[in-house]
Amino acid sequence: TSIKGDERNVILTLARMWVTASTGEIRSKDLAAEWAIPQLPFEYAILLDKASKAYLGEYIDKWKGMESEVTELVNYMKKSIESSLNL
């Protein structure tokens, strides 16, 4: 599955899934990102913060050249969601 072109939404949706799996709460994309950022290693937190700012209109989405970093973040969050669900 390619996330190219939809990086922001994929990252923020995973943040929402992670917060729900971990806390049982359903949060908006920006509030889910706010919760998830401190849970992430610094290099991933920066990407999620960028996605959140773009969602809020504070940053223009520019993901070109960041494919591997985005993929690593996506994989990290998927594993965290699975751990929260004890899969």
mmCIF file as gemmi writes it, N, C-alpha and C atoms, coordinates in Angstrom:
data_model
loop_
_atom_site.group_PDB
_atom_site.id
_atom_site.type_symbol
_atom_site.label_atom_id
_atom_site.label_alt_id
_atom_site.label_comp_id
_atom_site.label_asym_id
_atom_site.label_entity_id
_atom_site.label_seq_id
_atom_site.pdbx_PDB_ins_code
_atom_site.Cartn_x
_atom_site.Cartn_y
_atom_site.Cartn_z
_atom_site.occupancy
_atom_site.B_iso_or_equiv
_atom_site.pdbx_formal_charge
_atom_site.auth_seq_id
_atom_site.auth_asym_id
_atom_site.pdbx_PDB_model_num
ATOM 1 N N . THR Axp A 1 ? 0.845 -1.179 0 1 0 ? 1 A 1
ATOM 2 C CA . THR Axp A 1 ? 0 0 0 1 0 ? 1 A 1
ATOM 3 C C . THR Axp A 1 ? 0.887 1.238 0 1 0 ? 1 A 1
ATOM 4 N N . SER Axp A 2 ? 0.656 2.139 -0.898 1 0 ? 2 A 1
ATOM 5 C CA . SER Axp A 2 ? 1.441 3.358 -0.978 1 0 ? 2 A 1
ATOM 6 C C . SER Axp A 2 ? 0.759 4.475 -0.2 1 0 ? 2 A 1
ATOM 7 N N . ILE Axp A 3 ? 1.557 5.183 0.567 1 0 ? 3 A 1
ATOM 8 C CA . ILE Axp A 3 ? 1.022 6.337 1.289 1 0 ? 3 A 1
ATOM 9 C C . ILE Axp A 3 ? 1.447 7.637 0.619 1 0 ? 3 A 1
ATOM 10 N N . LYS Axp A 4 ? 2.224 7.509 -0.437 1 0 ? 4 A 1
ATOM 11 C CA . LYS Axp A 4 ? 2.732 8.684 -1.153 1 0 ? 4 A 1
ATOM 12 C C . LYS Axp A 4 ? 1.566 9.558 -1.603 1 0 ? 4 A 1
ATOM 13 N N . GLY Axp A 5 ? 1.644 10.823 -1.259 1 0 ? 5 A 1
ATOM 14 C CA . GLY Axp A 5 ? 0.595 11.761 -1.619 1 0 ? 5 A 1
ATOM 15 C C . GLY Axp A 5 ? -0.46 11.926 -0.538 1 0 ? 5 A 1
ATOM 16 N N . ASP Axp A 6 ? -0.462 11.02 0.438 1 0 ? 6 A 1
ATOM 17 C CA . ASP Axp A 6 ? -1.447 11.106 1.52 1 0 ? 6 A 1
ATOM 18 C C . ASP Axp A 6 ? -0.771 10.936 2.885 1 0 ? 6 A 1
ATOM 19 N N . GLU Axp A 7 ? 0.501 11.315 2.936 1 0 ? 7 A 1
ATOM 20 C CA . GLU Axp A 7 ? 1.298 11.111 4.147 1 0 ? 7 A 1
ATOM 21 C C . GLU Axp A 7 ? 0.633 11.687 5.391 1 0 ? 7 A 1
ATOM 22 N N . ARG Axp A 8 ? 0.209 12.928 5.302 1 0 ? 8 A 1
ATOM 23 C CA . ARG Axp A 8 ? -0.378 13.594 6.464 1 0 ? 8 A 1
ATOM 24 C C . ARG Axp A 8 ? -1.557 12.811 7.024 1 0 ? 8 A 1
ATOM 25 N N . ASN Axp A 9 ? -2.497 12.443 6.177 1 0 ? 9 A 1
ATOM 26 C CA . ASN Axp A 9 ? -3.687 11.75 6.655 1 0 ? 9 A 1
ATOM 27 C C . ASN Axp A 9 ? -3.375 10.368 7.212 1 0 ? 9 A 1
ATOM 28 N N . VAL Axp A 10 ? -2.451 9.66 6.579 1 0 ? 10 A 1
ATOM 29 C CA . VAL Axp A 10 ? -2.074 8.331 7.071 1 0 ? 10 A 1
ATOM 30 C C . VAL Axp A 10 ? -1.447 8.451 8.458 1 0 ? 10 A 1
ATOM 31 N N . ILE Axp A 11 ? -0.504 9.368 8.613 1 0 ? 11 A 1
ATOM 32 C CA . ILE Axp A 11 ? 0.174 9.55 9.896 1 0 ? 11 A 1
ATOM 33 C C . ILE Axp A 11 ? -0.824 9.946 10.99 1 0 ? 11 A 1
ATOM 34 N N . LEU Axp A 12 ? -1.686 10.898 10.685 1 0 ? 12 A 1
ATOM 35 C CA . LEU Axp A 12 ? -2.644 11.367 11.695 1 0 ? 12 A 1
ATOM 36 C C . LEU Axp A 12 ? -3.702 10.315 12.018 1 0 ? 12 A 1
ATOM 37 N N . THR Axp A 13 ? -4.107 9.523 11.028 1 0 ? 13 A 1
ATOM 38 C CA . THR Axp A 13 ? -5.063 8.444 11.292 1 0 ? 13 A 1
ATOM 39 C C . THR Axp A 13 ? -4.436 7.399 12.202 1 0 ? 13 A 1
ATOM 40 N N . LEU Axp A 14 ? -3.176 7.083 11.974 1 0 ? 14 A 1
ATOM 41 C CA . LEU Axp A 14 ? -2.485 6.134 12.851 1 0 ? 14 A 1
ATOM 42 C C . LEU Axp A 14 ? -2.373 6.686 14.269 1 0 ? 14 A 1
ATOM 43 N N . ALA Axp A 15 ? -2.133 7.985 14.403 1 0 ? 15 A 1
ATOM 44 C CA . ALA Axp A 15 ? -2.078 8.595 15.742 1 0 ? 15 A 1
ATOM 45 C C . ALA Axp A 15 ? -3.432 8.435 16.435 1 0 ? 15 A 1
ATOM 46 N N . ARG Axp A 16 ? -4.519 8.63 15.689 1 0 ? 16 A 1
ATOM 47 C CA . ARG Axp A 16 ? -5.864 8.452 16.27 1 0 ? 16 A 1
ATOM 48 C C . ARG Axp A 16 ? -6.088 7.008 16.693 1 0 ? 16 A 1
ATOM 49 N N . MET Axp A 17 ? -5.671 6.072 15.858 1 0 ? 17 A 1
ATOM 50 C CA . MET Axp A 17 ? -5.829 4.662 16.195 1 0 ? 17 A 1
ATOM 51 C C . MET Axp A 17 ? -5.013 4.308 17.443 1 0 ? 17 A 1
ATOM 52 N N . TRP Axp A 18 ? -3.809 4.847 17.517 1 0 ? 18 A 1
ATOM 53 C CA . TRP Axp A 18 ? -2.915 4.549 18.644 1 0 ? 18 A 1
ATOM 54 C C . TRP Axp A 18 ? -3.497 5.074 19.953 1 0 ? 18 A 1
ATOM 55 N N . VAL Axp A 19 ? -3.967 6.322 19.959 1 0 ? 19 A 1
ATOM 56 C CA . VAL Axp A 19 ? -4.522 6.875 21.196 1 0 ? 19 A 1
ATOM 57 C C . VAL Axp A 19 ? -5.772 6.1 21.612 1 0 ? 19 A 1
ATOM 58 N N . THR Axp A 20 ? -6.588 5.703 20.663 1 0 ? 20 A 1
ATOM 59 C CA . THR Axp A 20 ? -7.789 4.935 20.987 1 0 ? 20 A 1
ATOM 60 C C . THR Axp A 20 ? -7.421 3.556 21.526 1 0 ? 20 A 1
ATOM 61 N N . ALA Axp A 21 ? -6.457 2.884 20.88 1 0 ? 21 A 1
ATOM 62 C CA . ALA Axp A 21 ? -6.034 1.558 21.332 1 0 ? 21 A 1
ATOM 63 C C . ALA Axp A 21 ? -5.405 1.624 22.722 1 0 ? 21 A 1
ATOM 64 N N . SER Axp A 22 ? -4.729 2.727 23.017 1 0 ? 22 A 1
ATOM 65 C CA . SER Axp A 22 ? -4.015 2.853 24.29 1 0 ? 22 A 1
ATOM 66 C C . SER Axp A 22 ? -4.875 3.351 25.438 1 0 ? 22 A 1
ATOM 67 N N . THR Axp A 23 ? -5.82 4.244 25.123 1 0 ? 23 A 1
ATOM 68 C CA . THR Axp A 23 ? -6.571 4.909 26.199 1 0 ? 23 A 1
ATOM 69 C C . THR Axp A 23 ? -8.073 4.651 26.149 1 0 ? 23 A 1
ATOM 70 N N . GLY Axp A 24 ? -8.554 4.168 25.009 1 0 ? 24 A 1
ATOM 71 C CA . GLY Axp A 24 ? -9.993 3.99 24.833 1 0 ? 24 A 1
ATOM 72 C C . GLY Axp A 24 ? -10.696 5.272 24.43 1 0 ? 24 A 1
ATOM 73 N N . GLU Axp A 25 ? -9.949 6.364 24.326 1 0 ? 25 A 1
ATOM 74 C CA . GLU Axp A 25 ? -10.535 7.657 23.951 1 0 ? 25 A 1
ATOM 75 C C . GLU Axp A 25 ? -10.5 7.839 22.435 1 0 ? 25 A 1
ATOM 76 N N . ILE Axp A 26 ? -11.491 8.536 21.924 1 0 ? 26 A 1
ATOM 77 C CA . ILE Axp A 26 ? -11.5 8.917 20.513 1 0 ? 26 A 1
ATOM 78 C C . ILE Axp A 26 ? -11.206 10.406 20.471 1 0 ? 26 A 1
ATOM 79 N N . ARG Axp A 27 ? -10.142 10.759 19.772 1 0 ? 27 A 1
ATOM 80 C CA . ARG Axp A 27 ? -9.719 12.16 19.698 1 0 ? 27 A 1
ATOM 81 C C . ARG Axp A 27 ? -9.619 12.608 18.251 1 0 ? 27 A 1
ATOM 82 N N . SER Axp A 28 ? -9.691 13.917 18.067 1 0 ? 28 A 1
ATOM 83 C CA . SER Axp A 28 ? -9.478 14.494 16.733 1 0 ? 28 A 1
ATOM 84 C C . SER Axp A 28 ? -8.019 14.251 16.327 1 0 ? 28 A 1
ATOM 85 N N . LYS Axp A 29 ? -7.735 14.439 15.054 1 0 ? 29 A 1
ATOM 86 C CA . LYS Axp A 29 ? -6.387 14.187 14.551 1 0 ? 29 A 1
ATOM 87 C C . LYS Axp A 29 ? -5.343 15.028 15.283 1 0 ? 29 A 1
ATOM 88 N N . ASP Axp A 30 ? -5.62 16.31 15.488 1 0 ? 30 A 1
ATOM 89 C CA . ASP Axp A 30 ? -4.629 17.164 16.133 1 0 ? 30 A 1
ATOM 90 C C . ASP Axp A 30 ? -4.435 16.787 17.611 1 0 ? 30 A 1
ATOM 91 N N . LEU Axp A 31 ? -5.509 16.435 18.302 1 0 ? 31 A 1
ATOM 92 C CA . LEU Axp A 31 ? -5.378 16.045 19.708 1 0 ? 31 A 1
ATOM 93 C C . LEU Axp A 31 ? -4.753 14.665 19.85 1 0 ? 31 A 1
ATOM 94 N N . ALA Axp A 32 ? -4.995 13.793 18.89 1 0 ? 32 A 1
ATOM 95 C CA . ALA Axp A 32 ? -4.328 12.488 18.893 1 0 ? 32 A 1
ATOM 96 C C . ALA Axp A 32 ? -2.83 12.67 18.687 1 0 ? 32 A 1
ATOM 97 N N . ALA Axp A 33 ? -2.463 13.561 17.782 1 0 ? 33 A 1
ATOM 98 C CA . ALA Axp A 33 ? -1.046 13.846 17.55 1 0 ? 33 A 1
ATOM 99 C C . ALA Axp A 33 ? -0.408 14.428 18.807 1 0 ? 33 A 1
ATOM 100 N N . GLU Axp A 34 ? -1.115 15.312 19.468 1 0 ? 34 A 1
ATOM 101 C CA . GLU Axp A 34 ? -0.622 15.92 20.705 1 0 ? 34 A 1
ATOM 102 C C . GLU Axp A 34 ? -0.325 14.836 21.748 1 0 ? 34 A 1
ATOM 103 N N . TRP Axp A 35 ? -1.183 13.826 21.827 1 0 ? 35 A 1
ATOM 104 C CA . TRP Axp A 35 ? -0.973 12.713 22.756 1 0 ? 35 A 1
ATOM 105 C C . TRP Axp A 35 ? 0.21 11.846 22.322 1 0 ? 35 A 1
ATOM 106 N N . ALA Axp A 36 ? 0.291 11.56 21.012 1 0 ? 36 A 1
ATOM 107 C CA . ALA Axp A 36 ? 1.284 10.615 20.501 1 0 ? 36 A 1
ATOM 108 C C . ALA Axp A 36 ? 2.698 11.169 20.443 1 0 ? 36 A 1
ATOM 109 N N . ILE Axp A 37 ? 2.843 12.454 20.206 1 0 ? 37 A 1
ATOM 110 C CA . ILE Axp A 37 ? 4.174 13.044 20.028 1 0 ? 37 A 1
ATOM 111 C C . ILE Axp A 37 ? 5.122 12.699 21.186 1 0 ? 37 A 1
ATOM 112 N N . PRO Axp A 38 ? 4.716 12.851 22.452 1 0 ? 38 A 1
ATOM 113 C CA . PRO Axp A 38 ? 5.646 12.516 23.537 1 0 ? 38 A 1
ATOM 114 C C . PRO Axp A 38 ? 5.959 11.015 23.653 1 0 ? 38 A 1
ATOM 115 N N . GLN Axp A 39 ? 5.155 10.172 23.016 1 0 ? 39 A 1
ATOM 116 C CA . GLN Axp A 39 ? 5.374 8.72 23.057 1 0 ? 39 A 1
ATOM 117 C C . GLN Axp A 39 ? 6.415 8.272 22.029 1 0 ? 39 A 1
ATOM 118 N N . LEU Axp A 40 ? 6.735 9.152 21.089 1 0 ? 40 A 1
ATOM 119 C CA . LEU Axp A 40 ? 7.584 8.792 19.95 1 0 ? 40 A 1
ATOM 120 C C . LEU Axp A 40 ? 9.041 9.173 20.171 1 0 ? 40 A 1
ATOM 121 N N . PRO Axp A 41 ? 9.96 8.424 19.544 1 0 ? 41 A 1
ATOM 122 C CA . PRO Axp A 41 ? 11.348 8.886 19.482 1 0 ? 41 A 1
ATOM 123 C C . PRO Axp A 41 ? 11.382 10.247 18.782 1 0 ? 41 A 1
ATOM 124 N N . PHE Axp A 42 ? 12.341 11.066 19.126 1 0 ? 42 A 1
ATOM 125 C CA . PHE Axp A 42 ? 12.411 12.452 18.659 1 0 ? 42 A 1
ATOM 126 C C . PHE Axp A 42 ? 12.25 12.592 17.148 1 0 ? 42 A 1
ATOM 127 N N . GLU Axp A 43 ? 12.982 11.76 16.37 1 0 ? 43 A 1
ATOM 128 C CA . GLU Axp A 43 ? 12.957 11.921 14.904 1 0 ? 43 A 1
ATOM 129 C C . GLU Axp A 43 ? 11.568 11.641 14.326 1 0 ? 43 A 1
ATOM 130 N N . TYR Axp A 44 ? 10.802 10.79 14.971 1 0 ? 44 A 1
ATOM 131 C CA . TYR Axp A 44 ? 9.437 10.515 14.517 1 0 ? 44 A 1
ATOM 132 C C . TYR Axp A 44 ? 8.477 11.586 15.017 1 0 ? 44 A 1
ATOM 133 N N . ALA Axp A 45 ? 8.72 12.068 16.217 1 0 ? 45 A 1
ATOM 134 C CA . ALA Axp A 45 ? 7.872 13.117 16.789 1 0 ? 45 A 1
ATOM 135 C C . ALA Axp A 45 ? 7.87 14.361 15.902 1 0 ? 45 A 1
ATOM 136 N N . ILE Axp A 46 ? 9.001 14.669 15.329 1 0 ? 46 A 1
ATOM 137 C CA . ILE Axp A 46 ? 9.113 15.833 14.44 1 0 ? 46 A 1
ATOM 138 C C . ILE Axp A 46 ? 8.167 15.675 13.241 1 0 ? 46 A 1
ATOM 139 N N . LEU Axp A 47 ? 8.13 14.469 12.667 1 0 ? 47 A 1
ATOM 140 C CA . LEU Axp A 47 ? 7.261 14.225 11.505 1 0 ? 47 A 1
ATOM 141 C C . LEU Axp A 47 ? 5.788 14.322 11.883 1 0 ? 47 A 1
ATOM 142 N N . LEU Axp A 48 ? 5.429 13.752 13.019 1 0 ? 48 A 1
ATOM 143 C CA . LEU Axp A 48 ? 4.031 13.812 13.444 1 0 ? 48 A 1
ATOM 144 C C . LEU Axp A 48 ? 3.637 15.25 13.765 1 0 ? 48 A 1
ATOM 145 N N . ASP Axp A 49 ? 4.54 15.998 14.357 1 0 ? 49 A 1
ATOM 146 C CA . ASP Axp A 49 ? 4.262 17.411 14.635 1 0 ? 49 A 1
ATOM 147 C C . ASP Axp A 49 ? 4.048 18.18 13.327 1 0 ? 49 A 1
ATOM 148 N N . LYS Axp A 50 ? 4.852 17.876 12.328 1 0 ? 50 A 1
ATOM 149 C CA . LYS Axp A 50 ? 4.708 18.519 11.017 1 0 ? 50 A 1
ATOM 150 C C . LYS Axp A 50 ? 3.334 18.191 10.414 1 0 ? 50 A 1
ATOM 151 N N . ALA Axp A 51 ? 2.923 16.922 10.503 1 0 ? 51 A 1
ATOM 152 C CA . ALA Axp A 51 ? 1.616 16.511 9.977 1 0 ? 51 A 1
ATOM 153 C C . ALA Axp A 51 ? 0.486 17.229 10.713 1 0 ? 51 A 1
ATOM 154 N N . SER Axp A 52 ? 0.62 17.35 12.03 1 0 ? 52 A 1
ATOM 155 C CA . SER Axp A 52 ? -0.398 18.021 12.83 1 0 ? 52 A 1
ATOM 156 C C . SER Axp A 52 ? -0.497 19.502 12.467 1 0 ? 52 A 1
ATOM 157 N N . LYS Axp A 53 ? 0.645 20.146 12.313 1 0 ? 53 A 1
ATOM 158 C CA . LYS Axp A 53 ? 0.656 21.572 11.936 1 0 ? 53 A 1
ATOM 159 C C . LYS Axp A 53 ? 0.049 21.772 10.548 1 0 ? 53 A 1
ATOM 160 N N . ALA Axp A 54 ? 0.325 20.852 9.627 1 0 ? 54 A 1
ATOM 161 C CA . ALA Axp A 54 ? -0.248 20.944 8.274 1 0 ? 54 A 1
ATOM 162 C C . ALA Axp A 54 ? -1.762 20.778 8.348 1 0 ? 54 A 1
ATOM 163 N N . TYR Axp A 55 ? -2.221 19.857 9.177 1 0 ? 55 A 1
ATOM 164 C CA . TYR Axp A 55 ? -3.65 19.628 9.37 1 0 ? 55 A 1
ATOM 165 C C . TYR Axp A 55 ? -4.347 20.888 9.882 1 0 ? 55 A 1
ATOM 166 N N . LEU Axp A 56 ? -3.658 21.618 10.749 1 0 ? 56 A 1
ATOM 167 C CA . LEU Axp A 56 ? -4.212 22.843 11.33 1 0 ? 56 A 1
ATOM 168 C C . LEU Axp A 56 ? -3.991 24.069 10.446 1 0 ? 56 A 1
ATOM 169 N N . GLY Axp A 57 ? -3.355 23.874 9.286 1 0 ? 57 A 1
ATOM 170 C CA . GLY Axp A 57 ? -3.123 24.98 8.365 1 0 ? 57 A 1
ATOM 171 C C . GLY Axp A 57 ? -1.947 25.858 8.739 1 0 ? 57 A 1
ATOM 172 N N . GLU Axp A 58 ? -1.072 25.355 9.609 1 0 ? 58 A 1
ATOM 173 C CA . GLU Axp A 58 ? 0.082 26.138 10.07 1 0 ? 58 A 1
ATOM 174 C C . GLU Axp A 58 ? 1.348 25.799 9.304 1 0 ? 58 A 1
ATOM 175 N N . TYR Axp A 59 ? 1.252 24.834 8.4 1 0 ? 59 A 1
ATOM 176 C CA . TYR Axp A 59 ? 2.418 24.361 7.667 1 0 ? 59 A 1
ATOM 177 C C . TYR Axp A 59 ? 1.931 23.809 6.336 1 0 ? 59 A 1
ATOM 178 N N . ILE Axp A 60 ? 2.726 23.995 5.283 1 0 ? 60 A 1
ATOM 179 C CA . ILE Axp A 60 ? 2.366 23.44 3.979 1 0 ? 60 A 1
ATOM 180 C C . ILE Axp A 60 ? 2.98 22.054 3.862 1 0 ? 60 A 1
ATOM 181 N N . ASP Axp A 61 ? 2.152 21.077 3.497 1 0 ? 61 A 1
ATOM 182 C CA . ASP Axp A 61 ? 2.64 19.7 3.351 1 0 ? 61 A 1
ATOM 183 C C . ASP Axp A 61 ? 3.755 19.629 2.323 1 0 ? 61 A 1
ATOM 184 N N . LYS Axp A 62 ? 4.912 19.173 2.756 1 0 ? 62 A 1
ATOM 185 C CA . LYS Axp A 62 ? 6.03 18.91 1.847 1 0 ? 62 A 1
ATOM 186 C C . LYS Axp A 62 ? 6.711 17.651 2.349 1 0 ? 62 A 1
ATOM 187 N N . TRP Axp A 63 ? 6.443 16.546 1.696 1 0 ? 63 A 1
ATOM 188 C CA . TRP Axp A 63 ? 6.961 15.245 2.139 1 0 ? 63 A 1
ATOM 189 C C . TRP Axp A 63 ? 7.974 14.669 1.166 1 0 ? 63 A 1
ATOM 190 N N . LYS Axp A 64 ? 8.224 15.356 0.056 1 0 ? 64 A 1
ATOM 191 C CA . LYS Axp A 64 ? 9.147 14.855 -0.96 1 0 ? 64 A 1
ATOM 192 C C . LYS Axp A 64 ? 10.529 14.635 -0.337 1 0 ? 64 A 1
ATOM 193 N N . GLY Axp A 65 ? 11.102 13.488 -0.643 1 0 ? 65 A 1
ATOM 194 C CA . GLY Axp A 65 ? 12.428 13.168 -0.125 1 0 ? 65 A 1
ATOM 195 C C . GLY Axp A 65 ? 12.409 12.612 1.292 1 0 ? 65 A 1
ATOM 196 N N . MET Axp A 66 ? 11.228 12.433 1.867 1 0 ? 66 A 1
ATOM 197 C CA . MET Axp A 66 ? 11.122 11.945 3.241 1 0 ? 66 A 1
ATOM 198 C C . MET Axp A 66 ? 10.439 10.578 3.291 1 0 ? 66 A 1
ATOM 199 N N . GLU Axp A 67 ? 10.409 9.894 2.165 1 0 ? 67 A 1
ATOM 200 C CA . GLU Axp A 67 ? 9.668 8.633 2.073 1 0 ? 67 A 1
ATOM 201 C C . GLU Axp A 67 ? 10.118 7.608 3.113 1 0 ? 67 A 1
ATOM 202 N N . SER Axp A 68 ? 11.441 7.44 3.266 1 0 ? 68 A 1
ATOM 203 C CA . SER Axp A 68 ? 11.915 6.408 4.204 1 0 ? 68 A 1
ATOM 204 C C . SER Axp A 68 ? 11.584 6.779 5.641 1 0 ? 68 A 1
ATOM 205 N N . GLU Axp A 69 ? 11.714 8.059 5.992 1 0 ? 69 A 1
ATOM 206 C CA . GLU Axp A 69 ? 11.379 8.495 7.351 1 0 ? 69 A 1
ATOM 207 C C . GLU Axp A 69 ? 9.897 8.304 7.653 1 0 ? 69 A 1
ATOM 208 N N . VAL Axp A 70 ? 9.054 8.649 6.677 1 0 ? 70 A 1
ATOM 209 C CA . VAL Axp A 70 ? 7.613 8.482 6.858 1 0 ? 70 A 1
ATOM 210 C C . VAL Axp A 70 ? 7.27 6.999 7.009 1 0 ? 70 A 1
ATOM 211 N N . THR Axp A 71 ? 7.887 6.155 6.186 1 0 ? 71 A 1
ATOM 212 C CA . THR Axp A 71 ? 7.643 4.712 6.281 1 0 ? 71 A 1
ATOM 213 C C . THR Axp A 71 ? 8.064 4.179 7.652 1 0 ? 71 A 1
ATOM 214 N N . GLU Axp A 72 ? 9.202 4.638 8.15 1 0 ? 72 A 1
ATOM 215 C CA . GLU Axp A 72 ? 9.66 4.208 9.472 1 0 ? 72 A 1
ATOM 216 C C . GLU Axp A 72 ? 8.674 4.644 10.556 1 0 ? 72 A 1
ATOM 217 N N . LEU Axp A 73 ? 8.185 5.865 10.472 1 0 ? 73 A 1
ATOM 218 C CA . LEU Axp A 73 ? 7.196 6.353 11.44 1 0 ? 73 A 1
ATOM 219 C C . LEU Axp A 73 ? 5.922 5.521 11.376 1 0 ? 73 A 1
ATOM 220 N N . VAL Axp A 74 ? 5.439 5.271 10.176 1 0 ? 74 A 1
ATOM 221 C CA . VAL Axp A 74 ? 4.223 4.47 9.998 1 0 ? 74 A 1
ATOM 222 C C . VAL Axp A 74 ? 4.411 3.087 10.622 1 0 ? 74 A 1
ATOM 223 N N . ASN Axp A 75 ? 5.534 2.454 10.35 1 0 ? 75 A 1
ATOM 224 C CA . ASN Axp A 75 ? 5.793 1.12 10.899 1 0 ? 75 A 1
ATOM 225 C C . ASN Axp A 75 ? 5.897 1.155 12.423 1 0 ? 75 A 1
ATOM 226 N N . TYR Axp A 76 ? 6.52 2.189 12.963 1 0 ? 76 A 1
ATOM 227 C CA . TYR Axp A 76 ? 6.633 2.328 14.41 1 0 ? 76 A 1
ATOM 228 C C . TYR Axp A 76 ? 5.249 2.459 15.054 1 0 ? 76 A 1
ATOM 229 N N . MET Axp A 77 ? 4.419 3.301 14.471 1 0 ? 77 A 1
ATOM 230 C CA . MET Axp A 77 ? 3.083 3.496 15.038 1 0 ? 77 A 1
ATOM 231 C C . MET Axp A 77 ? 2.228 2.243 14.884 1 0 ? 77 A 1
ATOM 232 N N . LYS Axp A 78 ? 2.348 1.533 13.758 1 0 ? 78 A 1
ATOM 233 C CA . LYS Axp A 78 ? 1.603 0.278 13.587 1 0 ? 78 A 1
ATOM 234 C C . LYS Axp A 78 ? 1.974 -0.71 14.693 1 0 ? 78 A 1
ATOM 235 N N . LYS Axp A 79 ? 3.279 -0.845 14.963 1 0 ? 79 A 1
ATOM 236 C CA . LYS Axp A 79 ? 3.733 -1.761 16.021 1 0 ? 79 A 1
ATOM 237 C C . LYS Axp A 79 ? 3.217 -1.315 17.386 1 0 ? 79 A 1
ATOM 238 N N . SER Axp A 80 ? 3.199 -0.015 17.622 1 0 ? 80 A 1
ATOM 239 C CA . SER Axp A 80 ? 2.71 0.508 18.901 1 0 ? 80 A 1
ATOM 240 C C . SER Axp A 80 ? 1.217 0.23 19.067 1 0 ? 80 A 1
ATOM 241 N N . ILE Axp A 81 ? 0.458 0.361 17.99 1 0 ? 81 A 1
ATOM 242 C CA . ILE Axp A 81 ? -0.976 0.058 18.026 1 0 ? 81 A 1
ATOM 243 C C . ILE Axp A 81 ? -1.172 -1.426 18.325 1 0 ? 81 A 1
ATOM 244 N N . GLU Axp A 82 ? -0.425 -2.263 17.636 1 0 ? 82 A 1
ATOM 245 C CA . GLU Axp A 82 ? -0.538 -3.709 17.855 1 0 ? 82 A 1
ATOM 246 C C . GLU Axp A 82 ? -0.197 -4.067 19.299 1 0 ? 82 A 1
ATOM 247 N N . SER Axp A 83 ? 0.835 -3.444 19.845 1 0 ? 83 A 1
ATOM 248 C CA . SER Axp A 83 ? 1.22 -3.691 21.243 1 0 ? 83 A 1
ATOM 249 C C . SER Axp A 83 ? 0.103 -3.27 22.193 1 0 ? 83 A 1
ATOM 250 N N . SER Axp A 84 ? -0.515 -2.133 21.904 1 0 ? 84 A 1
ATOM 251 C CA . SER Axp A 84 ? -1.603 -1.637 22.747 1 0 ? 84 A 1
ATOM 252 C C . SER Axp A 84 ? -2.802 -2.576 22.727 1 0 ? 84 A 1
ATOM 253 N N . LEU Axp A 85 ? -2.979 -3.248 21.598 1 0 ? 85 A 1
ATOM 254 C CA . LEU Axp A 85 ? -4.093 -4.178 21.441 1 0 ? 85 A 1
ATOM 255 C C . LEU Axp A 85 ? -3.699 -5.612 21.81 1 0 ? 85 A 1
ATOM 256 N N . ASN Axp A 86 ? -2.426 -5.791 22.204 1 0 ? 86 A 1
ATOM 257 C CA . ASN Axp A 86 ? -1.872 -7.1 22.532 1 0 ? 86 A 1
ATOM 258 C C . ASN Axp A 86 ? -2.017 -8.101 21.393 1 0 ? 86 A 1
ATOM 259 N N . LEU Axp A 87 ? -1.699 -7.641 20.171 1 0 ? 87 A 1
ATOM 260 C CA . LEU Axp A 87 ? -1.779 -8.535 18.998 1 0 ? 87 A 1
ATOM 261 C C . LEU Axp A 87 ? -0.468 -9.276 18.811 1 0 ? 87 A 1
